[in-house]
Amino acid sequence: MEEKEIFTIKNILWGIKDCLKGKYSKKNALLLFRHKEDFAFSLYDEFKNKKYNHSGYNFFVNYDSKKRVIASACLKDKIVHRILYNNLNGFIDKGFVFDSYACRVGKGSLRAVKRCQKFLRNKKLKYFLKMDVKKYFDSVDHKKLKEILKRMGYNFDVFEKIINSYSVGKGVGMPIGNLTSQMFANIYLHELDMFVKHQLKIKYYIRYMDDFVILHYSKEDLKIWMFEIENFLKKILYLLISNGNSILSKIENGVVFLGKRIFWNKIYILRKAKNRLRGKMFDLGDKNIDYSSSLWSYFGYISCYNYWKFNIFIRFKIGKNINQRCID
């Protein structure tokens, strides 16, 4: 698909609709929606005449599992990201390996954990290796990413402008916040997936963004693969492994992956993740706000794992919230 086939009036209007979904209470979103046809023709002309330029970002800090700097693009650029994602991600996704689980339809962290649990039912597997990339989004090399996109046939000016719009150093970094960054992040580490599957011939491998785990029956093989993967990431993708987070251990103690300790018949949430969830529960403490829907979403998440005490705690909080609103 060529760039001119993506930025048609029809695709731009669909991109506006998708991007503004749930945002109509905001003044600028409502104003854009009222004049969406004018905006669509204006954006179409920009791409037709090659005059589109990506704007800067607004930054804010999000504290979840760790401190993250989120880069928020302007509404016009978000619509451009959405159009690209809507029209290309489906084609790109078909080329990914089955056991890549981040930012993909029908995948996600729960499926990654369940897949790992399924692997563990193979009693021949004795050891696991868990690794992750150090500051992944801040380390993606612009030149290498453009090279990969060009090799895939996506030598678009708009991709180059989006990639060049953000950096944390000389030609490195992707913004956490762009929809296109999710797509680029999977494309970049798909190179690692291909190396693991086709060069190293590893069968029991699961990746969720920059976290990945390998299960095997030989500890010595895992040590060799650890060295080869580190070497590949450093020399080919210009990435480093976060050595402080790497784990090589016996499967009988549980596989540590995505904040869980996974056994063949049960899954536990790690203490650090439990404390973070408990903190979120207490943050939802304003009695004038109906936060039961948020609590139910947490309950749905927790109920997938062996953490019955927290299930009871959330049910109590939901009931207390509903009763308080009835009294008020």
LUMVEXRO-571171 format. One line per 5 residues: their letters; for each residue z, y, x negated of N, C-alpha, C. Coordinates in pm, whole numbers, always signed. Layout:
<atoms>
A) Z Y X Z Y X Z Y X; ...
</atoms>
This chain:
<atoms>
MEEKE) +0 -120 -84 +0 +0 +0 +0 +125 -88; -91 +219 -57 -100 +342 -134 -4 +447 -78; +24 +548 -162 +119 +653 -124 +74 +728 +0; -57 +754 +13 -108 +829 +128 -94 +750 +258; -88 +616 +249 -72 +532 +367 +71 +530 +417
IFTIK) +164 +571 +332 +307 +571 +368 +343 +698 +444; +298 +812 +394 +338 +940 +452 +235 +987 +556; +225 +906 +662 +144 +945 +778 +236 +1016 +878; +176 +1087 +973 +255 +1156 +1076 +346 +1057 +1151; +291 +942 +1186 +367 +841 +1260 +488 +793 +1180
NILWG) +467 +762 +1052 +576 +714 +968 +682 +821 +945; +637 +946 +932 +731 +1057 +912 +818 +1075 +1036; +759 +1068 +1155 +837 +1082 +1279 +938 +968 +1295; +896 +846 +1259 +990 +733 +1263 +1102 +753 +1161; +1067 +807 +1045 +1169 +833 +942 +1270 +936 +986
IKDCL) +1224 +1040 +1055 +1314 +1143 +1108 +1411 +1080 +1209; +1356 +1001 +1300 +1439 +937 +1403 +1546 +848 +1341; +1507 +766 +1244 +1603 +675 +1179 +1708 +751 +1098; +1664 +855 +1029 +1755 +930 +942 +1858 +1010 +1022; +1819 +1059 +1141 +1908 +1143 +1221 +1996 +1061 +1316
KGKYS) +1977 +932 +1320 +2054 +847 +1411 +2205 +864 +1386; +2278 +900 +1491 +2423 +919 +1480 +2465 +1051 +1421; +2371 +1143 +1397 +2402 +1271 +1333 +2371 +1392 +1421; +2346 +1369 +1551 +2302 +1478 +1638 +2411 +1581 +1667; +2535 +1550 +1632 +2642 +1649 +1650 +2638 +1757 +1543
KKNAL) +2564 +1733 +1435 +2553 +1830 +1326 +2442 +1931 +1358; +2470 +2056 +1330 +2380 +2164 +1370 +2242 +2152 +1306; +2237 +2128 +1175 +2106 +2122 +1107 +2025 +2001 +1151; +2093 +1889 +1183 +2023 +1770 +1231 +1965 +1794 +1371; +2042 +1859 +1456 +1996 +1888 +1592 +1878 +1986 +1590
LLFRH) +1886 +2085 +1501 +1777 +2182 +1489 +1648 +2115 +1440; +1663 +2024 +1342 +1546 +1952 +1291 +1484 +1864 +1400; +1569 +1798 +1478 +1518 +1710 +1584 +1438 +1788 +1688; +1484 +1908 +1720 +1414 +1991 +1819 +1275 +2034 +1769; +1261 +2044 +1636 +1134 +2089 +1579 +1074 +1979 +1490
KEDFA) +1092 +1856 +1529 +1051 +1743 +1443 +900 +1736 +1421; +821 +1775 +1522 +676 +1771 +1506 +629 +1870 +1400; +686 +1991 +1405 +650 +2093 +1305 +690 +2046 +1165; +810 +1987 +1155 +857 +1937 +1026 +767 +1825 +976; +728 +1734 +1065 +644 +1620 +1027 +510 +1666 +970
FSLYD) +446 +1763 +1036 +317 +1813 +988 +333 +1888 +856; +445 +1960 +843 +471 +2034 +718 +490 +1937 +601; +569 +1830 +623 +592 +1731 +517 +463 +1655 +486; +387 +1626 +589 +257 +1557 +569 +165 +1639 +479; +160 +1770 +504 +76 +1859 +421 +124 +1863 +276
EFKNK) +257 +1861 +258 +313 +1863 +122 +267 +1742 +42; +270 +1625 +104 +227 +1505 +33 +75 +1498 +18; +6 +1544 +117 -141 +1544 +111 -190 +1633 -2; -124 +1749 -20 -164 +1845 -124 -83 +1831 -253; -1 +1722 -260 +81 +1692 -379 +172 +1809 -418
KYNHS) +236 +1869 -317 +327 +1982 -340 +473 +1948 -319; +502 +1822 -283 +642 +1784 -257 +721 +1779 -388; +839 +1839 -384 +934 +1831 -496 +1072 +1796 -443; +1141 +1710 -515 +1275 +1667 -475 +1376 +1776 -511; +1467 +1804 -417 +1570 +1906 -441 +1689 +1846 -516
GYNFF) +1793 +1928 -537 +1913 +1883 -605 +2007 +1809 -511; +2131 +1790 -555 +2229 +1710 -480 +2359 +1787 -460; +2429 +1750 -354 +2569 +1790 -337 +2655 +1671 -378; +2762 +1697 -451 +2844 +1588 -505 +2982 +1588 -442; +3034 +1469 -417 +3173 +1453 -376 +3224 +1320 -429
VNYDS) +3356 +1308 -437 +3419 +1190 -498 +3473 +1099 -388; +3445 +971 -400 +3496 +871 -307 +3587 +776 -383; +3709 +757 -332 +3804 +665 -393 +3814 +541 -306; +3754 +431 -349 +3765 +305 -276 +3826 +204 -371; +3749 +112 -424 +3803 +21 -524 +3822 +95 -657
KKRVI) +3741 +200 -678 +3756 +284 -796 +3691 +420 -766; +3709 +513 -856 +3654 +647 -838 +3502 +642 -852; +3431 +693 -749 +3286 +698 -752 +3239 +839 -716; +3146 +891 -792 +3085 +1021 -762 +2961 +996 -676; +2965 +1043 -551 +2855 +1024 -457 +2764 +1147 -460
ASACL) +2634 +1122 -474 +2536 +1231 -475 +2464 +1233 -340; +2478 +1342 -268 +2417 +1354 -135 +2295 +1446 -143; +2179 +1391 -111 +2055 +1470 -112 +2047 +1556 +14; +1959 +1656 +14 +1940 +1738 +134 +1870 +1654 +242; +1874 +1702 +365 +1823 +1625 +478 +1675 +1592 +463
KDKIV) +1598 +1686 +413 +1454 +1663 +394 +1430 +1547 +298; +1503 +1544 +187 +1486 +1436 +88 +1536 +1302 +143; +1642 +1307 +224 +1691 +1182 +286 +1585 +1121 +377; +1511 +1207 +446 +1403 +1158 +533 +1292 +1094 +449; +1260 +1154 +335 +1161 +1097 +245 +1208 +960 +195
HRILY) +1336 +950 +159 +1391 +821 +114 +1380 +716 +224; +1411 +758 +347 +1407 +666 +461 +1264 +617 +486; +1166 +706 +477 +1026 +667 +498 +983 +563 +395; +1018 +587 +269 +984 +492 +163 +1052 +357 +186; +1180 +363 +222 +1256 +239 +246 +1197 +161 +364
NNLNG) +1168 +230 +474 +1115 +163 +594 +983 +92 +567; +899 +152 +482 +764 +102 +465 +745 +10 +345; +841 +10 +252 +823 -70 +130 +927 -178 +110; +1049 -155 +158 +1157 -248 +125 +1129 -390 +174; +1067 -403 +291 +1036 -536 +344 +944 -615 +251
FIDKG) +843 -548 +194 +750 -614 +102 +821 -648 -30; +899 -553 -81 +967 -573 -208 +1070 -686 -197; +1142 -689 -85 +1249 -786 -66 +1198 -931 -72; +1075 -954 -29 +1019 -1089 -28 +1007 -1148 -168; +1002 -1062 -269 +990 -1109 -407 +1121 -1142 -474
FVFDS) +1234 -1106 -411 +1364 -1131 -472 +1404 -1278 -462; +1491 -1322 -552 +1543 -1459 -547 +1636 -1472 -427; +1653 -1595 -379 +1735 -1618 -260 +1879 -1574 -282; +1934 -1598 -402 +2076 -1575 -426 +2109 -1436 -480; +2030 -1337 -439 +2064 -1195 -458 +2109 -1143 -322
YACRV) +2231 -1087 -313 +2292 -1064 -182 +2323 -918 -147; +2302 -824 -238 +2340 -686 -210 +2228 -608 -142; +2265 -529 -40 +2171 -435 +25 +2044 -504 +73; +2060 -621 +134 +1946 -695 +188 +1978 -741 +330; +1878 -738 +416 +1897 -781 +555 +1930 -930 +557
GKGSL) +2036 -965 +631 +2076 -1105 +643 +2157 -1156 +526; +2194 -1067 +434 +2274 -1109 +317 +2412 -1045 +326; +2462 -986 +217 +2592 -920 +218 +2698 -997 +141; +2815 -934 +123 +2921 -993 +39 +2978 -1121 +98; +2994 -1126 +231 +3048 -1248 +293 +2956 -1367 +270
RAVKR) +2825 -1346 +285 +2730 -1455 +262 +2731 -1500 +116; +2750 -1403 +24 +2757 -1437 -118 +2879 -1525 -146; +2991 -1488 -86 +3115 -1565 -105 +3100 -1705 -44; +3042 -1713 +76 +3021 -1842 +142 +2924 -1930 +63; +2823 -1869 +1 +2729 -1943 -81 +2800 -2002 -203
CQKFL) +2887 -1923 -263 +2966 -1972 -376 +3054 -2090 -333; +3115 -2078 -216 +3199 -2187 -163 +3116 -2314 -141; +2994 -2298 -95 +2906 -2413 -74 +2876 -2482 -207; +2851 -2401 -313 +2827 -2458 -446 +2948 -2540 -493; +3068 -2491 -461 +3191 -2555 -508 +3213 -2694 -449
RNKKL) +3141 -2725 -344 +3154 -2860 -286 +3083 -2966 -371; +3009 -2919 -471 +2953 -3010 -571 +3062 -3038 -675; +3121 -3155 -670 +3238 -3188 -753 +3204 -3202 -902; +3075 -3202 -936 +3037 -3212 -1077 +3061 -3079 -1150; +3064 -2969 -1075 +3084 -2837 -1136 +3229 -2819 -1176
KYFLK) +3253 -2779 -1301 +3389 -2771 -1355 +3431 -2631 -1398; +3332 -2545 -1435 +3364 -2414 -1490 +3279 -2307 -1423; +3328 -2182 -1431 +3249 -2069 -1381 +3254 -1954 -1480; +3147 -1876 -1479 +3138 -1755 -1561 +3109 -1638 -1468; +3200 -1540 -1468 +3181 -1420 -1385 +3161 -1300 -1478
MDVKK) +3056 -1222 -1453 +3025 -1105 -1536 +2982 -989 -1447; +2992 -867 -1501 +2935 -751 -1431 +2889 -648 -1532; +2796 -564 -1488 +2736 -463 -1575 +2826 -340 -1581; +2843 -287 -1699 +2927 -169 -1721 +2856 -43 -1670; +2921 +26 -1572 +2869 +152 -1516 +2720 +140 -1486
YFDSV) +2686 +46 -1400 +2546 +10 -1377 +2460 +128 -1334; +2499 +198 -1226 +2415 +305 -1173 +2397 +419 -1274; +2498 +442 -1357 +2489 +548 -1457 +2410 +504 -1582; +2373 +376 -1589 +2309 +324 -1710 +2163 +286 -1693; +2111 +292 -1570 +1971 +253 -1546 +1877 +348 -1622
DHKKL) +1790 +289 -1700 +1697 +367 -1783 +1575 +408 -1700; +1548 +538 -1694 +1438 +590 -1611 +1303 +534 -1655; +1279 +534 -1783 +1150 +489 -1835 +1126 +341 -1801; +1230 +261 -1817 +1218 +118 -1787 +1197 +94 -1637; +1268 +169 -1553 +1252 +155 -1408 +1110 +192 -1365
KEILK) +1058 +300 -1420 +920 +340 -1388 +820 +235 -1434; +847 +176 -1549 +759 +71 -1602 +756 -50 -1508; +875 -89 -1456 +884 -203 -1364 +811 -172 -1234; +830 -51 -1180 +764 -11 -1055 +612 -9 -1073; +567 +40 -1187 +423 +45 -1215 +365 -96 -1223
RMGYN) +439 -186 -1286 +395 -325 -1297 +386 -392 -1159; +473 -349 -1067 +471 -402 -931 +361 -341 -845; +296 -235 -896 +189 -169 -822 +234 -46 -747; +357 +3 -774 +409 +122 -705 +415 +240 -802; +299 +280 -848 +291 +393 -941 +277 +522 -860
FDVFE) +383 +556 -784 +380 +670 -693 +441 +794 -759; +380 +910 -733 +436 +1036 -782 +574 +1061 -722; +591 +1025 -595 +718 +1050 -527 +832 +969 -590; +803 +846 -634 +906 +766 -702 +949 +834 -832; +852 +885 -905 +883 +952 -1032 +969 +1076 -1007
KIINS) +939 +1150 -902 +1016 +1271 -870 +1160 +1237 -827; +1174 +1128 -751 +1308 +1085 -708 +1389 +1039 -828; +1328 +961 -915 +1399 +910 -1034 +1438 +1025 -1126; +1347 +1122 -1145 +1373 +1235 -1234 +1471 +1336 -1176; +1501 +1325 -1045 +1586 +1425 -979 +1732 +1413 -1016
YSVGK) +1769 +1304 -1084 +1910 +1281 -1114 +1924 +1212 -1251; +2021 +1256 -1327 +2051 +1187 -1454 +2193 +1222 -1497; +2254 +1130 -1570 +2387 +1155 -1627 +2377 +1169 -1778; +2258 +1153 -1830 +2233 +1165 -1973 +2083 +1185 -1992; +2035 +1157 -2110 +1893 +1175 -2138 +1814 +1057 -2081
GVGMP) +1755 +1078 -1961 +1671 +976 -1901 +1743 +853 -1852; +1870 +866 -1811 +1943 +751 -1756 +2021 +793 -1631; +2042 +697 -1541 +2127 +720 -1424 +2051 +723 -1292; +2116 +668 -1191 +2067 +674 -1053 +2180 +723 -965; +2150 +804 -863 +2256 +855 -776 +2308 +749 -680
IGNLT) +2440 +740 -669 +2501 +657 -565 +2498 +741 -438; +2421 +701 -341 +2406 +780 -219 +2265 +779 -166; +2167 +767 -254 +2026 +760 -210 +1996 +621 -155; +1923 +616 -45 +1878 +489 +10 +1782 +420 -87; +1702 +500 -154 +1608 +444 -252 +1681 +384 -372
SQMFA) +1802 +433 -402 +1878 +379 -515 +1914 +233 -493; +1944 +195 -368 +1972 +55 -337 +1851 -32 -369; +1734 +19 -331 +1608 -52 -356 +1580 -62 -505; +1594 +51 -576 +1570 +53 -721 +1669 -38 -795; +1795 -37 -750 +1898 -117 -817 +1866 -266 -811
NIYLH) +1818 -312 -696 +1780 -453 -683 +1653 -485 -762; +1559 -391 -763 +1435 -411 -841 +1468 -423 -990; +1558 -338 -1038 +1590 -334 -1181 +1656 -465 -1225; +1754 -513 -1148 +1824 -636 -1187 +1752 -762 -1142; +1642 -747 -1069 +1558 -863 -1041 +1501 -921 -1171
ELDMF) +1487 -833 -1272 +1445 -879 -1404 +1545 -979 -1461; +1674 -952 -1441 +1778 -1045 -1485 +1770 -1175 -1406; +1749 -1165 -1274 +1738 -1285 -1190 +1626 -1376 -1240; +1512 -1316 -1275 +1398 -1394 -1324 +1430 -1461 -1457; +1501 -1389 -1543 +1539 -1445 -1673 +1635 -1563 -1655
VKHQL) +1732 -1546 -1568 +1832 -1652 -1543 +1767 -1775 -1482; +1679 -1754 -1384 +1619 -1866 -1311 +1505 -1934 -1388; +1418 -1855 -1453 +1298 -1912 -1513 +1308 -1938 -1662; +1392 -1859 -1731 +1407 -1881 -1875 +1527 -1972 -1906; +1641 -1939 -1848 +1761 -2019 -1873 +1771 -2141 -1781
KIKYY) +1693 -2140 -1673 +1690 -2254 -1577 +1828 -2280 -1516; +1900 -2174 -1481 +2033 -2188 -1423 +2020 -2206 -1273; +2083 -2309 -1220 +2071 -2341 -1077 +2178 -2269 -994; +2303 -2274 -1039 +2414 -2223 -958 +2450 -2081 -1002; +2372 -1987 -951 +2382 -1845 -990 +2378 -1760 -863
IRYMD) +2472 -1664 -853 +2478 -1573 -739 +2498 -1432 -791; +2419 -1337 -739 +2436 -1197 -780 +2456 -1108 -658; +2555 -1019 -668 +2575 -915 -568 +2574 -782 -642; +2461 -711 -638 +2436 -590 -714 +2459 -618 -863; +2557 -556 -928 +2575 -578 -1071 +2684 -681 -1103
DFVIL) +2740 -745 -1002 +2835 -855 -1021 +2762 -986 -1003; +2783 -1081 -1094 +2719 -1211 -1077 +2809 -1321 -1133; +2789 -1441 -1078 +2871 -1556 -1116 +2779 -1676 -1137; +2813 -1758 -1236 +2739 -1880 -1268 +2837 -1997 -1268; +2803 -2105 -1202 +2885 -2225 -1198 +2814 -2337 -1273
HYSKE) +2891 -2415 -1351 +2828 -2520 -1433 +2933 -2625 -1471; +2884 -2739 -1518 +2975 -2847 -1557 +3016 -2840 -1703; +2946 -2757 -1784 +2974 -2749 -1928 +3020 -2610 -1968; +3137 -2602 -2029 +3190 -2475 -2077 +3107 -2421 -2193; +3058 -2512 -2278 +2980 -2471 -2394 +2847 -2409 -2351
DLKIW) +2783 -2465 -2248 +2658 -2407 -2197 +2682 -2266 -2144; +2794 -2247 -2076 +2826 -2115 -2020 +2847 -2012 -2132; +2907 -2054 -2241 +2927 -1963 -2355 +2792 -1921 -2414; +2699 -2016 -2424 +2566 -1986 -2477 +2492 -1891 -2382; +2500 -1919 -2252 +2433 -1836 -2153 +2492 -1696 -2149
MFEIE) +2623 -1686 -2169 +2687 -1554 -2172 +2626 -1469 -2283; +2610 -1528 -2401 +2552 -1456 -2514 +2407 -1417 -2485; +2328 -1510 -2428 +2186 -1484 -2403 +2167 -1377 -2294; +2252 -1379 -2192 +2244 -1279 -2086 +2281 -1141 -2140; +2388 -1134 -2219 +2427 -1006 -2280 +2314 -951 -2366
NFLKK) +2252 -1039 -2443 +2144 -999 -2532 +2022 -950 -2453; +1990 -1019 -2343 +1876 -979 -2258 +1902 -843 -2194; +2020 -824 -2138 +2053 -698 -2073 +2048 -581 -2172; +2098 -605 -2291 +2104 -498 -2392 +1965 -463 -2446; +1884 -563 -2477 +1756 -538 -2542 +1643 -507 -2445
ILYLL) +1645 -567 -2327 +1534 -550 -2233 +1563 -443 -2127; +1684 -443 -2071 +1717 -349 -1963 +1809 -235 -2008; +1853 -237 -2133 +1937 -131 -2191 +2069 -116 -2115; +2127 -229 -2077 +2254 -233 -2005 +2357 -310 -2087; +2484 -278 -2063 +2594 -347 -2131 +2681 -420 -2031
ISNGN) +2737 -532 -2075 +2830 -608 -1992 +2969 -547 -2005; +3041 -538 -1894 +3180 -492 -1895 +3267 -608 -1939; +3294 -615 -2070 +3363 -731 -2126 +3505 -750 -2072; +3569 -641 -2033 +3705 -651 -1980 +3711 -721 -1846; +3597 -728 -1776 +3592 -792 -1644 +3528 -930 -1646
SILSK) +3483 -976 -1762 +3420 -1108 -1772 +3526 -1217 -1767; +3495 -1324 -1694 +3589 -1436 -1679 +3514 -1566 -1703; +3567 -1651 -1791 +3517 -1787 -1810 +3636 -1879 -1792; +3636 -1957 -1685 +3756 -2034 -1651 +3719 -2160 -1573; +3822 -2241 -1546 +3803 -2364 -1471 +3791 -2335 -1321
IENGV) +3706 -2408 -1255 +3685 -2392 -1112 +3808 -2434 -1032; +3888 -2526 -1085 +4005 -2576 -1012 +4106 -2466 -981; +4102 -2354 -1059 +4191 -2241 -1035 +4133 -2141 -935; +4013 -2171 -884 +3945 -2080 -792 +3848 -1989 -864; +3733 -1964 -803 +3632 -1875 -861 +3662 -1731 -817
VFLGK) +3681 -1644 -913 +3709 -1502 -884 +3576 -1428 -875; +3547 -1376 -754 +3418 -1310 -731 +3428 -1219 -611; +3385 -1093 -625 +3381 -993 -518 +3518 -974 -452; +3623 -970 -532 +3757 -945 -480 +3818 -1063 -408; +3762 -1182 -427 +3812 -1303 -362 +3842 -1409 -467
RIFWN) +3929 -1502 -430 +3947 -1624 -509 +3897 -1738 -421; +3790 -1801 -464 +3716 -1894 -380 +3741 -2038 -422; +3782 -2121 -326 +3794 -2265 -343 +3694 -2334 -251; +3675 -2464 -269 +3575 -2535 -188 +3612 -2538 -40; +3743 -2525 -9 +3788 -2537 +130 +3860 -2413 +184
KIYIL) +3876 -2310 +101 +3946 -2189 +146 +3909 -2070 +57; +3931 -1951 +110 +3900 -1828 +38 +4017 -1732 +54; +4068 -1679 -58 +4178 -1583 -54 +4129 -1447 -103; +4184 -1341 -45 +4158 -1206 -94 +4254 -1177 -209; +4203 -1122 -317 +4287 -1091 -432 +4387 -981 -397
RKAKN) +4499 -981 -467 +4608 -888 -435 +4563 -742 -440; +4482 -708 -539 +4437 -569 -553 +4358 -527 -429; +4269 -617 -381 +4189 -587 -262 +4276 -581 -137; +4378 -669 -129 +4470 -668 -15 +4547 -537 -7; +4594 -490 -122 +4669 -364 -126 +4582 -246 -83
RLRGK) +4454 -252 -123 +4361 -144 -85 +4339 -144 +66; +4322 -262 +124 +4304 -273 +269 +4428 -230 +345; +4545 -269 +293 +4670 -230 +358 +4687 -78 +356; +4645 -16 +244 +4652 +129 +235 +4562 +196 +338; +4444 +138 +362 +4354 +193 +463 +4415 +182 +602
MFDLG) +4490 +74 +625 +4557 +57 +755 +4655 +171 +782; +4735 +204 +680 +4836 +309 +698 +4773 +449 +703; +4652 +462 +645 +4582 +591 +653 +4536 +620 +796; +4522 +515 +878 +4481 +531 +1017 +4602 +551 +1107; +4688 +642 +1069 +4817 +653 +1137 +4831 +767 +1237
DKNID) +4728 +847 +1258 +4737 +959 +1352 +4733 +907 +1495; +4844 +921 +1569 +4853 +864 +1704 +4759 +932 +1803; +4705 +1050 +1767 +4613 +1120 +1857 +4469 +1073 +1841; +4448 +979 +1751 +4314 +927 +1727 +4309 +781 +1767; +4205 +743 +1841 +4187 +603 +1877 +4121 +532 +1759
YSSSL) +4203 +468 +1677 +4151 +401 +1560 +4146 +250 +1579; +4161 +201 +1703 +4161 +57 +1727 +4027 -7 +1690; +3914 +67 +1708 +3783 +11 +1673 +3772 -12 +1523; +3829 +80 +1444 +3830 +62 +1298 +3916 -58 +1260; +4030 -70 +1327 +4119 -183 +1298 +4054 -315 +1335
WSYFG) +3982 -318 +1448 +3913 -440 +1487 +3806 -478 +1384; +3741 -378 +1326 +3640 -408 +1223 +3706 -469 +1100; +3825 -416 +1062 +3898 -475 +951 +3944 -616 +986; +3987 -635 +1111 +4032 -767 +1154 +3916 -868 +1146; +3797 -824 +1188 +3680 -911 +1179 +3650 -951 +1036
YISCY) +3670 -857 +944 +3647 -883 +801 +3752 -981 +748; +3880 -952 +777 +3990 -1033 +724 +3989 -1174 +782; +3948 -1188 +908 +3955 -1318 +974 +3862 -1421 +910; +3769 -1376 +826 +3679 -1469 +756 +3749 -1537 +638; +3870 -1488 +605 +3940 -1538 +487 +4080 -1588 +525
NYWKF) +4142 -1660 +432 +4273 -1719 +456 +4383 -1617 +427; +4402 -1525 +520 +4503 -1421 +504 +4566 -1396 +641; +4638 -1496 +693 +4689 -1491 +829 +4794 -1383 +850; +4874 -1352 +748 +4976 -1248 +763 +4914 -1112 +793; +4803 -1083 +725 +4736 -955 +747 +4667 -953 +884
NIFIR) +4618 -1067 +930 +4560 -1076 +1064 +4662 -1037 +1170; +4785 -1089 +1155 +4893 -1057 +1249 +4928 -909 +1242; +4931 -855 +1119 +4964 -713 +1099 +4863 -623 +1169; +4733 -655 +1156 +4629 -573 +1218 +4637 -583 +1370; +4658 -704 +1422 +4672 -720 +1567 +4788 -637 +1621
FKIGK) +4899 -634 +1546 +5015 -554 +1585 +4980 -405 +1587; +4907 -359 +1484 +4868 -218 +1475 +4774 -180 +1590; +4679 -270 +1624 +4587 -243 +1734 +4662 -231 +1865; +4753 -327 +1891 +4832 -323 +2014 +4919 -200 +2023; +4979 -162 +1912 +5065 -43 +1907 +4983 +83 +1936
NINQR) +4863 +90 +1880 +4777 +206 +1901 +4735 +219 +2047; +4698 +107 +2110 +4655 +108 +2249 +4771 +146 +2341; +4890 +90 +2315 +5009 +121 +2397 +5046 +268 +2385; +5039 +324 +2265 +5073 +464 +2241 +4979 +556 +2319; +4849 +521 +2321 +4752 +604 +2393 +4776 +597 +2544
CID) +4821 +479 +2593 +4851 +465 +2736 +4971 +553 +2774; +5074 +557 +2686 +5193 +639 +2711 +5157 +786 +2711; +5072 +827 +2611 +5031 +968 +2603 +4948 +1006 +2725
</atoms>
